[in-house]
Amino acid sequence: MKAQYFTAILFVIALYWMYLLYAPFLMVMTIAALLAVSTATLQEYFERVFHSKLAAALVSSFLLAALFFAPLGYFLANLTIKLNNLDPGTLQHIENYIENFIATPPEYLQFIKPDFSDTLKDLDMNTITTFILAMATKIGSFSAGFVKNAFLVIIFYFFAQYNGTTIVTFLKRIVQMSVEDSTLLVRELSSVMSVVFYSIIATAMFEGALFGIALSFMGYNGLLFGIMYGFASLIPVIGGMVMWLPFMIYEFSMGNNNHAIFIAVYSIVVISIIADTFIKPLIIKEINKKLLKEDDTKLNELVIFFAIIAGLTTFGFWGMILGPAITAFFLTILKLFEARSKECTTEQKG
């Protein structure tokens, strides 16, 4: 057996066992690597400031951890307090309102009465309490899983930032690609991921601030619910509804009809339609323009926008990173094929 065949067999065996070993961490390692690519310019800036790769990686990791853990920790702490101090009288009031609404709906909603007649039989205090506890359990379970994955992402992110240059140089040596092709691939992916990362942060903060400010004028904790809306806005289609619908029902049950109508109309028109549909692509476009150099190929903001939505739908929360990365990688490969095709055509003509 030739030596290269034996080496190839050993490589395949080693690769298989490496996959088994690191399979549970492949997703978080991929996300960490993509985040490191997204914030490469930030890492370079900190290296210039601190004159130390280690210090720069530590500061970058701390900032990323603050983005993930600080808002989530604040949300979980407040959620725990709210659930522990839940007033049964409030739940009873909401139950009575829902029962009365279904039993005697307005004239324009009379058609829902037959469909919801059976609901009244099962609607009681125990059902509502059970539902709330089930939702709290799901939120707690998701939050625990998110914290664990986010912690692992931060760890891998630190190592990716600290050893990024070495890893990229090594990969360029072992991958059978020209220096120009590998440089193009890295530059394209880095450019798109930078736009995506900063766009997600900017739009989530923007929409969360819009919702939080509106609720603060209604007497609610604007910071808490703004953070919650920022995370919820990442959920495709129903993200905003998860937040404003419970507030609308609660305000109706308390007799604050004007507040209920305001929060629904404001959330749908101002946030969902104006901010999310029209302003969000403009934010992506502006960040796209600011971050990318003139010689970089700018990816259309609508492509990035739909790549984020597709990623969230397919992969869940982390899909907002994976979707654009996969799209950018695919489009870059197409560019490489196009360049190789042109070279072959030129050589044939020559």
Secondary structure in CASP SS format (residue, H / E / C, confidence):
PFRMAT SS
TARGET T0000
AUTHOR 0000-0000-0000
METHOD secondary structure of the structure
MODEL  1
M C 1.00
K C 1.00
A H 1.00
Q H 1.00
Y H 1.00
F H 1.00
T H 1.00
A H 1.00
I H 1.00
L H 1.00
F H 1.00
V H 1.00
I H 1.00
A H 1.00
L H 1.00
Y H 1.00
W H 1.00
M H 1.00
Y H 1.00
L H 1.00
L H 1.00
Y H 1.00
A H 1.00
P H 1.00
F H 1.00
L H 1.00
M H 1.00
V H 1.00
M H 1.00
T H 1.00
I H 1.00
A H 1.00
A H 1.00
L H 1.00
L H 1.00
A H 1.00
V H 1.00
S H 1.00
T C 1.00
A H 1.00
T H 1.00
L H 1.00
Q H 1.00
E H 1.00
Y H 1.00
F H 1.00
E H 1.00
R H 1.00
V H 1.00
F H 1.00
H C 1.00
S C 1.00
K H 1.00
L H 1.00
A H 1.00
A H 1.00
A H 1.00
L H 1.00
V H 1.00
S H 1.00
S H 1.00
F H 1.00
L H 1.00
L H 1.00
A H 1.00
A H 1.00
L H 1.00
F H 1.00
F H 1.00
A H 1.00
P H 1.00
L H 1.00
G H 1.00
Y H 1.00
F H 1.00
L H 1.00
A H 1.00
N H 1.00
L H 1.00
T H 1.00
I H 1.00
K H 1.00
L H 1.00
N H 1.00
N C 1.00
L C 1.00
D C 1.00
P H 1.00
G H 1.00
T H 1.00
L H 1.00
Q H 1.00
H H 1.00
I H 1.00
E H 1.00
N H 1.00
Y H 1.00
I H 1.00
E H 1.00
N H 1.00
F H 1.00
I H 1.00
A H 1.00
T C 1.00
P C 1.00
P C 1.00
E H 1.00
Y H 1.00
L H 1.00
Q H 1.00
F H 1.00
I H 1.00
K H 1.00
P H 1.00
D H 1.00
F H 1.00
S H 1.00
D H 1.00
T H 1.00
L H 1.00
K H 1.00
D H 1.00
L C 1.00
D C 1.00
M H 1.00
N H 1.00
T H 1.00
I H 1.00
T H 1.00
T H 1.00
F H 1.00
I H 1.00
L H 1.00
A H 1.00
M H 1.00
A H 1.00
T H 1.00
K H 1.00
I H 1.00
G H 1.00
S H 1.00
F H 1.00
S H 1.00
A H 1.00
G H 1.00
F H 1.00
V H 1.00
K H 1.00
N H 1.00
A H 1.00
F H 1.00
L H 1.00
V H 1.00
I H 1.00
I H 1.00
F H 1.00
Y H 1.00
F H 1.00
F H 1.00
A H 1.00
Q H 1.00
Y H 1.00
N C 1.00
G H 1.00
T H 1.00
T H 1.00
I H 1.00
V H 1.00
T H 1.00
F H 1.00
L H 1.00
K H 1.00
R H 1.00
I H 1.00
V C 1.00
Q C 1.00
M C 1.00
S C 1.00
V H 1.00
E H 1.00
D H 1.00
S H 1.00
T H 1.00
L H 1.00
L H 1.00
V H 1.00
R H 1.00
E H 1.00
L H 1.00
S H 1.00
S H 1.00
V H 1.00
M H 1.00
S H 1.00
V H 1.00
V H 1.00
F H 1.00
Y H 1.00
S H 1.00
I H 1.00
I H 1.00
A H 1.00
T H 1.00
A H 1.00
M H 1.00
F H 1.00
E H 1.00
G H 1.00
A H 1.00
L H 1.00
F H 1.00
G H 1.00
I H 1.00
A H 1.00
L H 1.00
S H 1.00
F C 1.00
M C 1.00
G C 1.00
Y C 1.00
N C 1.00
G H 1.00
L H 1.00
L H 1.00
F H 1.00
G H 1.00
I H 1.00
M H 1.00
Y H 1.00
G H 1.00
F H 1.00
A H 1.00
S C 1.00
L C 1.00
I C 1.00
P C 1.00
V C 1.00
I C 1.00
G H 1.00
G H 1.00
M H 1.00
V H 1.00
M H 1.00
W H 1.00
L H 1.00
P H 1.00
F H 1.00
M H 1.00
I H 1.00
Y H 1.00
E H 1.00
F H 1.00
S H 1.00
M C 1.00
G C 1.00
N C 1.00
N H 1.00
N H 1.00
H H 1.00
A H 1.00
I H 1.00
F H 1.00
I H 1.00
A H 1.00
V H 1.00
Y H 1.00
S H 1.00
I H 1.00
V H 1.00
V H 1.00
I H 1.00
S H 1.00
I H 1.00
I H 1.00
A H 1.00
D H 1.00
T H 1.00
F H 1.00
I H 1.00
K H 1.00
P H 1.00
L H 1.00
I H 1.00
I H 1.00
K H 1.00
E H 1.00
I H 1.00
N H 1.00
K H 1.00
K H 1.00
L H 1.00
L C 1.00
K C 1.00
E C 1.00
D C 1.00
D C 1.00
T C 1.00
K C 1.00
L C 1.00
N C 1.00
E H 1.00
L H 1.00
V H 1.00
I H 1.00
F H 1.00
F H 1.00
A H 1.00
I H 1.00
I H 1.00
A H 1.00
G H 1.00
L H 1.00
T H 1.00
T H 1.00
F H 1.00
G C 1.00
F C 1.00
W C 1.00
G H 1.00
M H 1.00
I H 1.00
L H 1.00
G H 1.00
P H 1.00
A H 1.00
I H 1.00
T H 1.00
A H 1.00
F H 1.00
F H 1.00
L H 1.00
T H 1.00
I H 1.00
L H 1.00
K H 1.00
L H 1.00
F H 1.00
E H 1.00
A H 1.00
R H 1.00
S H 1.00
K H 1.00
E H 1.00
C H 1.00
T H 1.00
T H 1.00
E H 1.00
Q H 1.00
K H 1.00
G C 1.00
END
